Amino acid sequence: MKSIFKIALTSAFILLVSFQSNAQSSKYKCMLQMNNYMGEGAYIVVSLVNANGEYEKTLYVMGDDKKWYKSLKEWNKFHTQKNDDISAKTGASVTGGDRSVTTIEIENSKINKGYKLRFESAVEDQKYYVSDLEIPLTTEGIAEKTDGKGYIKYVRLNKI
C-alpha cells in the first residue's frame, strides 16, 4: 500500500512540475516605429495567432477609445466573440513618425510551434491593414527586426 501511495505522490509531483513549465512565459520589450503619414493616430492591436492564422489571444492594444475598435475588423470579430478583457492591455494610439515602447508577455510554449504575432492597424478614414506585419514566433524570428507593410515601419522585440 505504501508503494502505491509513493507512486501516486510522485506522479502528482511530476504533473505539477510539468504544468508549471508549460505555463511559464517571458516578457519582451516591443519597440514599434511608425512610418510618416498624415492623419489621426493609428489603432494597432498585437495578437497571438496560431499556425492556421486564427486569433488565440490579444497581447496589446494601442488605442484606448473603444468606439474605434470596430475599425480593426478581423480582430474585432474575435474580440467581440470571445469577450476577452483587454483593459490591462491598452495604451495610447500612435501617430505618424512616432515610436512606441511597450511590454508584451508570450507563453514560452508558443515559441517554435507555428505561432505568430500579428500587428493589425487602422487609421480613421484611411486604409486598414489586417496584417501590417507578422513576426513568426521562432527563436530566429523574435530576434530579427521585422518591417511593416502599412503604417508600421518596423518592430523589434528584445527579451527582458
Disulfide bonds with the S-S distance in Angstrom:
none
